Amino acid sequence: MFVIHAIINTFHRYPDIAIYLTLAVGFWAGRLKFGSFSFGTVTTTLIAGLIIGQIGVPIPHVLQSTFFAMFLFAVGFSVGPQFIRAIRSDGLPQVFFAIIVCLSGLATAWVLGHMLGYNNALTAGLLSGGYTNSTVLGVANNLIANSGIGKEKIAELLALLPVAYAVTYPFGTAGSAWILGTLAPKLFRFNLPEVCRDYERKHGSTGDAGTTAYRNLIARAYKVTHSSAAGKTVREIAQLCEGQIFIRRVRHNGQIYEAQGDTQVCNNDTIIASGSMNNLLKFEALLGEEVHDSQLLEFRTEELEVVVQNSQFIGQPMSMLHTQLMSEPGRGLFIKGVSRNDAELTESDPILVKGDVIRLLGAYQDVKKVAEQIGKIAAKGNKTDVSFMGFGIVIGSLLGAITIHIAGIPLSFGTSVGAIIAGIACGYVHHKKRSFGQIPSAAIWVFNNIGLNGFIAIVGLNAAPRFISGLEHYGVMLFIAGILVTCIPLFVGLILGHFVFKFHPGILVGACAGARSTTAALGAVVDACDSNVPVLGYTIGYAVSRVVMALLTVVVINFF
């Protein structure tokens, strides 16, 4: 008993320990699976917070807001390029589709909230859990905490939010996955794996096939013993190999030389040949016998992403760039891929436009020299531009904090919506410029997961003292309402997508998962069809739903 009291007193003195314990338990429990079902980290972190918080560990609201702003900015930064591109391009049908599905979710929660006599906090929690959109929970929490309606009333409302979310989220996750992965194909009579395979045959694979031809670029050492190569220059050998093999270095009489076009290769010289495995095997008889020469192979290689900006190459085919900059014998540069608006180009000789990103691979000094002639080298490395992120959140939050009064009612988007919009803007700017504003994917994962779950942990800890009474009062009907909030928007989306928007079935189930921002459902349909076709529909819907649901939460809190 003494030990328990000592631990509780320690938590009271150092509440940060309770936050880390909640995160540790939440992330551990979130990995557990029951068959194919998992509650997910967000739900288990919330439950852990509600259990640990029963001992009474109040956490300052400012820390909660800090975690959530971090999460929202990371979400906006990740989806920004797709969101802007969808609004400006042929992705508009999917944008409108996602907005309609979001509105149907709001309408369902709104009607049920009035029927069941819920207040705005319970309705927002119902929408957040049933619609599986944690952004709603965070925005609602932020708006209520800063509403100025009195501390007791704020505490009461903030305690109801996690009650509704915790009761409705599990079915929201499992139910949406089952409906999209299993029920929808039966109701609309399509074979999901078959239609996805057919789509891939018509449009090309959506997996990694577009880049696999570039993955086997290797360098090997060969001892020249064949007369077809001995006595010839590096340029002549490259021509004999149809331009598919590049001679990078030569060891002659024990000395190592960097190969140039006019470098002559003598009998018994050792050379470094670079190319794909298939081409090295094809021309192996010409090159000679493969040997082990680790010293000769020790040269620095670099892979860089280069943004096309030089007007000399804009509007020209890729082959022109290759001929002018990369075909010099001995240089040994390779194009690993070209992307435009984050989509890999599959054409063999695409016409380059400003902003295309070319991935170059080769010897360090050659790659850097050619990259500077093409345009700007994209920011690279594992360092996060924290000032870029910080200023973005500050500016977005300041704009979101602006309050206007309509009919005596104070209205503002709130700092949460400001943070996600700032993330979108910063993500788009970085995508276009590439030379600054770098946030590596690993850092995005940390900001996203620690930001969201840190926020959720504090929500659970602060709401715990009032949670049990709220659950006893609202439990059963709240669970049933959550089922409706999960199902109705999904069926609205499936019907509209199939009969009105006429989406391909694989795109349709992905678009529904995206509009519902449920990654679990996407995983279920990808597993069901063994294809990445649904991902094509998911991306735009996910980006749109994150922003739209944040905005709709403002409506719920201010007008319900």
N, C-alpha and C positions, 0 to 999 in steps of 0.2 A: 504494500500500500504506500509505504514511504517513497519507493522508487517512482511509482506512478505520479504521486503528488509533485515530486521533484521534477519530473519530465514536463508536467503541465505548467508548473511555475516557470520553467526554462522557456517554454513556448510563449508564455505571456510576456516575459522579459525580452525575448528575441523572436518576434513573430516571423522574421525571415526564414527561420528554420522550418516553420510550418509550411511555408510556400515551397521550399525545396523538397520537403517530404511529400507534399501533395503531388508535385511534378514527378517525383521518382515513382510513387505508387501508380499514378495515372499512366505514365508511359509504359511501365511494366505490365499493368493489367490490360492496357490497350492492345498489346501484342498477342494476348491469349485468344485462341480460336475455339469455337464450339461447332465442330463440323466445319462448314465453310463460312460460318457467321462470326463476326467480331464486333464488339461494341464500338471500337475505335478509341483513339487516345482522348479526344475531346470529351466524350461521355464519361469515360472512366476517370479522367482528371476531375471533372465536375463532381462525380460521386465521391471520390477520395476527399475532395475539399469539404463536401457536405458532412462526411463522417468525422474527419479530423477537426472540423470547425465546431463540433458539438461541445468541445471544451472551452469555446469562447476565445477566439484569437482575432480581434479586429485588425484589419489591414487598412492603411490610409488609401483613400480613393485615388490620389494622384499616382500611386504606383500602378494601380489597375489601369488607369488611362494611359500611362506610359507604355505598358505592355501592349495594349490594344492599338495604339497609334503605330507602333512598330509593325504589328501584324498587318494592319490595313495598308500601310505604305508598301510593304513587301508584296501584298496581293496586287495592288495597283501597278507596281513596277513590273510584275511578271506578266500581267494581262494587257498592259498599256498598248504595245504595238498591235496586237490582234484586235483590240477594241477600236482603236482609231482606224485601222485598216478596214474593219468590217463596216464602220459607219460610212467610209468614203468609197467603198467598192461594191462588188456584186455579192457581198455577204449581207446586204440589207434584208433580204427575206428572212435569214436566220436571226437577225437583230429584232425584227418585228415579231417573229415567232417567240423569241425568248421574252420579250416585253409582255406579250399576251399571256404567256404561261405565268409569269410573275404576277400580273394583275389578277389572274384567276386564283392564285394562291392568296393574295391579299383579300379578295372578295370573299373567299371561303372562310378565312379566319375572321373577317369583319362580321359576316352574317352570324356565324356560330358564336362569336363573342357577345353579340347583342342578344341572341336567343338564350344564352346561358347566364346572362347577367354579369359578364366579366368586365373588369376595368381595362385600361389601356395596357398595363403591365402584363397581365395574364394573356391578353390577346396577342401582344408582341411575342411573349414566350411561346405561345401556341404556334404562332406563325414561324418562329425561328426553329423550333423542334420538329414540327410536322413537315415543314418545307426544307429541313436539314440545311439551314443557312445560318451559321454562327455569327455572321456579320450583323444580322438583325438583333441578336441578343446583345452584342456589344454596343451598337448604336443606341438601342433603347436604354441600356444601362447608363450610357453617357448623358443622354438627354434628360432622363429622370433625375439623375444625380445633380444636374445643374439647373433644374427647373425652378428652384427657389420656393417650393410649396410647403416648406416646413420639414424639419429633420425627422420627426416621427412618421409623417406620411411618406417621405422619401424612403426611409428604412423599410416600411411596410411594402411599398411597391417593389423595391429592389429585391426583397425576399421572395416575391411571387414569380419574378422572371425565371430564376433557375428551377423553380418547382415545375412550371409549365414546360420548360425546355427538357428537363430530365425525364419527365413522364412521356413526352411525345417523340423525342428524338430516336429511341431505339427502333420503333416501328417505322419511322420516317426513313431510316437507313435500310433496314431489312426489307420493308415493304416495297420501296421504290426499286430495289435491286431485283426482287422477285417479279414485279409487274413488268419491268422493261426486259429482263432477261428471259423470262419463262412465259408469262401470260400474254404479253403483246403479240408475239409471233403466232400464238394459237388464235387469238381473237381476230387478227387481221390476215390470217392464213398465208403467212410467208415463212419460208425456211431460211432462218437468219444466216447460218453458215453458207448456204448455197448462194443466196443473193449477194453476200459480201464477196465471195470468191468470183462471182460474175462481174461485180463492180471492179475488182482488182484486175481481171483480165481485160476489161475495156479501158480502164484508166491508168493501168500500171500499178504495181505493188505499192502499198502504203507503208511497208515496213522499211528495213534498212537497205533494201536491194539497190537503191539509187547510189549508194556510196561504197558498196562492197568491192567494186572494181578498183577502187583506189586504196584499199586497205592492205594489199600485199606488196606494197612498195618496199623493197629491201635492197641491201647492198651486199655484194659478195666479192671475195678475192679470187682472181684467176691467174694462173701462170700461163703466159702466151707461148704456145708450142706449135700452133698451126700457121702455115704459110699464108693463109687468107688474112690473118691479122698482123703477123710479124712484118716489120718494115713499113707499116702504114701509119698515117697520122691518126690522131684521135677523131678528127673530122671524118676521115675516110671510113673508120671503123663504125662510127655512128650511122653513116649512110648505108653501110652494108647491113646494119641491124635495123634498117627502115625507120630510124629515128626513135626507136622504142627503148634503146639501151644508151646510157650515158656513162662515159669513162670519167671518173672523178679524180683519181689519183694514180700515180705510176711509181713503182719502185724499180729503179735502174741502177745496177751495180751497188746495191745496198743503200742508195740514197732515195728519199721520198720527194716527189715533185707533184705540185698541183697541176692537173692536166689543163692544157689550153688546146685550142683547135688545131694548132700546127705542131703540137707535141708528138714526136715520133715514138712509136712503141716497137721495141726490139724483141727478138727472140729471147725467151727465158725471163723477160720482164714480168713483174707481177702488177696487175691492174685492179682497181676497184670499179666494178660495173654496177650501176643502179638501174632498177626497173622493176616491173611486176614479176612475180614468180613464174608466170606462164612464159613471159618473154625471155627471161634468163634461161629457162629450160630450152626454149626454142632455139636460141643462138649460142647455147653452151659449146657446141662443137666448134664454132667459129672462134669463141673467146679463149678456149683452152681448158685446162684441168683446174677444177676448183681446189683451192688450198687454204690453209689456216694462216692468217697473218693479222693478228690482233692489233699490232702497232699501226699497220696501214689502214685498218678500219676505224681507228680512233680519230674521228673528226666530228666536230660539232654540227648537229643538224637542228633545224628550227622549223616549227610549223606556226605560221602567222595568218591571222585573218586580216584581209586588206579591203578597205572600202573604196570602190571605184569612184574616182573624182577627176582624173585627168581627162580633159575634153578630147584628147587625141584618141581615146579608146571608147568613149561613149557613143553608142549607136553603131559600133563596129562588132563583127563577130569575134568570138573568143579566139578563133584560129589566128586572127591578125595579131592579137596581143601575144599569143604563143610564138608566132613567127618572129616578131620584132624583139621580144625581150627574153625568151626562154629557150630558143633553139640553138643558142651558141654552144658548140661542142665543148664538153668538159664542164659545163655549168651544172647540169643534172638537177633541174628544177621540175617539180611536178605540181599539177593542179589537182588537189584532192576533192574539190567540189566548189560549186557556185550556188549561192542562195539569194533569193530576192524576197523581201518581206518575211523572213524566217522560213520560207518554203524552199526546199532543195530543187534546183532546176534539173530536169531530166534530159533536155535536148543535148545532142552531141556537140553542137556548135552554136550556143545561144548568142543572141544579140545583146550586148552589154548595155545597161542603163545606169545612170548615176545612182549610187547607193547600193548597187549589187555588192555582195561580200564574197570575195574569192579566198579560198584556203590554199595557201602555198606551202609546199614542203621541199626542203633541200638543205644544202650546206648553209650555215648561218650567214656568212658574208654575202652570199649570192641572193638568198631569200630577202634579206634586209634591203639590199640595193634595188632589186626589182620591185619590192613592195613600195618603196618610196617613189618609184616612177609611175606606179599605177594609181596611187592615191594616198590615203591615210591608213596607217597601221592601227587596227582596233586595239583598244585598251586590253591588256592581257595580264594575267597573274592572279594571285589569291588575296590581293589587298582590296578592301572596300573603301570607296570614296565616301567616308562618313560625313564630311562637310556637305557634299551634294545631297545626301539623304537628310541630314539635319535641317539644312535650309529649306528643303522641299517640305518637310513636315511642318516647320514653323510657318511658312507662307500659306500652305493649305489650311492649317488650323486657324490662322488669323482670319482668313477669308470665311471659313466655316463658322467662326464665332460671331460674325456680323449678324446683328439682330434687327429685324424690322417689325413694326407693330401694325397689325391689320385688325380693325374693329376692336382695338384694345388688347388683342392677343399677341404676345411676343412670339415671333417665329424666326428660327434660324436653322440652317442645315446641321449645325453642330461641328465640333472639331473632328469628329470621327469621319463624317462624309468629306470634310476638307482634306483629311489625311489620305483617303483612298483616291480622291481626284488628283491630289499632288503626286501620288505614286504613279498614276496613269500618265500624267504629263511628264514626269521625270523618266519613266520607262520608255516613253516614245522619243524623248529628246536623246537619251542614250542610244536608242536603237538607230536613230538617224545619224548621229555624230560618231559614236563608237570610241572616240578618242578620250572621253572623260565620262564621269558618272558610273564607273565600273562597280558593280556589285556581283561577285561570283555566285554561281548557283548554290554552292555550299552555304554561303552567307545568307542567301535568300531563304534556304531551308531553315536556318536557325531563326532568323527574324520571323518567319512565317509560323513555325511550330512552337518556338519558345514564346513568341509574342502572344499567339492565340491561347496556348495552354497556360501561360503565366496569368493572363487575364482571367481565364476560366477558373483557375485555381483560387484566385482571390475572390471571384464572385461566389464560389462555393463556400469558402471560409467565412466570408461576411454574411452570407445568407443562412448559414447552418442553424443558428438559434431559432429561426422562425420557420424552418423548412418542414419539420414534422407536422406542425399544426396545419400548414398550408396543404401538404400532401393528403392528410386525413380529410380535409374539407373538400378538395377539388379532384381527388385521384381518378375515380372510375370514369366520370363524364369527360374529364380532361383527356384521358387516354382515347376514348371513342372519338372525341373531337379531333384529336391528332391524326387518327386514321383517315378521317375525311379530308383534312388539310393535306395529307400525303397523297391520297388517291385522286381527288377531283382534278387538281392541276395536271396530273399525269395523263388522265384520260382526255382532258381538254386538249393537251398538247398532242397526244397520239391521233385523235380524231382530226384536228386541224391540220397537222403535219401530213397526214395520209390523204385526206380528201380535198383540202384547200391549197396548201403549199406544195403538195405532191412531192415530198422529199423521198429520196431513195430509202428503203426500210432501214438499212444500216446507218445511214446519216440521221434518220428520224429518231431512233432510240438513243443515239449519241447526243442529238440536239435536246431531247427531253431530259437526259441526265445532266447536261450542261446548264439548261435553264433552271433546273432544280439544284444546281451546284453540288451534286452528290457524286463524289468520286467512287464510292462503293458500288453504285449502280453502273457506272461506266466499267468498272472492273468486272462486274457480273456479265455484262453484255459482250465485252471483249473475250472473256473466257468462253461464253456460250457460242460465239461464232468463230473463235480462233482467228481473229482478224483485227486489224487496227482501223478498219473503215469507220466504226462509230466515233473514233477520236476526231475525225474530220468534222463531225457535227457538234462535238462536245466543246471545242475550244471557244468558238464565238459565243455560244450560249452561256458558258461559264463566266466569261469576261463581262458580258452584259448583265447577267443576273446579280453578280456581286455589286455592281454599281446601282442597278435599278432597285434591288431589295434594300440597300442602304437608304436610298431616297424615299422609298415607300414606308420605311420605319418612321421617318420624320412625320409622315401623314398619320400613321397609327397613333403615335404618342401625342401629337398636337390636336388631332381632330376626333379621335374615337370617343 
